[in-house]
Amino acid sequence: MYDRAQLAALESVVARGSFEAAARDLHLTPSAVSQRVRALENATGAVLVRRTRPCTATSAGEHLVRLARQVRELESDTDAELHQRDAPPTLAIAANADSVSTWFVDALRSAGDATDAGFDVRVDDENHTAALLRSGAVMGAVTTTGEPVQGCRSVPIGSLRYRAVASPDLAITDLASLSVAPRARFHATDDIPDRLVARATTRALTGRLHTVGAGDGYLAAIRAGLGWGAIPELLAAEHLATGALVEVAGGRHLDVPLHWQHWRIASTALVALTDAVVATARTQLVRTRTRR
């Protein structure tokens, strides 16, 4: 059994980035915080904190930071049930921008009807949200990673379907004109537009490339004619219906499978959120095909 005071010291150092900041957070001296972390390192036989600026957790340290936050969440959940505490708990969760812009907020609203918990939503790339779980920064995450993070449960929830679209003003009439037209992506590692169009043509994409790293801004850039791009079908539907956008990849689409991963703890609020995420995804995402 790990010492809770030592776990709290480790968590604070990693969260605040230094022993001095952790000392202020815990109302201790930096020496006392250092002694608690060192005692925990001696007990585990592993270095838990990189003494850099800012301080970061080692791989072993990440496991214990996650444990510290899980214990704190369970204590908070139990305290709320026993004493009907006025201040509700807060669930830190992560999701990609496209999910937040389409279906995920509906899941949060549904969960809000079943729990008094607040939600702290971290928006990150769907390929990176699992790392936030691994570090203990969040309790649940929408991710493309199906392999469960240690200490977590992974649930396939369906696929987010993408369409290649553009403003009619770009006059993209066929795949040849598409390959030389300017295109927009959401961030530097966003390969969804390229992967989608690769389903329709083997032509190299030689047009100018723009990066617009904001959810609403990305859609606005496409609508303004800055370039063609790939957006979720859930978001594209109304713009296609009004003619504000047109499809440019011959009707091809790309389905990106998503998973909901969450800590394996008996938290009433987390169970309510998980139920809401799975139920909402079932009605709004494309059913993921399973291989046989």
NORDA-V959089 format. One record per helix or strand. SS is the DSSP state (A for helix, B for strand). FROM is the first residue (numbers start at 0). TO is the last residue. If there is no record, write none. Layout:
# NORDA-V959089
ss=SS from=FROM to=TO
ss=SS from=FROM to=TO
This chain:
# NORDA-V959089
ss=A from=3 to=15
ss=A from=18 to=25
ss=A from=29 to=43
ss=B from=48 to=49
ss=B from=55 to=56
ss=A from=58 to=82
ss=B from=89 to=94
ss=A from=96 to=100
ss=A from=103 to=113
ss=B from=117 to=122
ss=A from=128 to=133
ss=B from=139 to=142
ss=B from=151 to=165
ss=A from=167 to=169
ss=A from=174 to=179
ss=B from=182 to=184
ss=A from=191 to=196
ss=B from=208 to=210
ss=A from=214 to=222
ss=B from=227 to=231
ss=A from=232 to=241
ss=B from=245 to=246
ss=B from=252 to=262
ss=A from=267 to=283
ss=B from=285 to=285
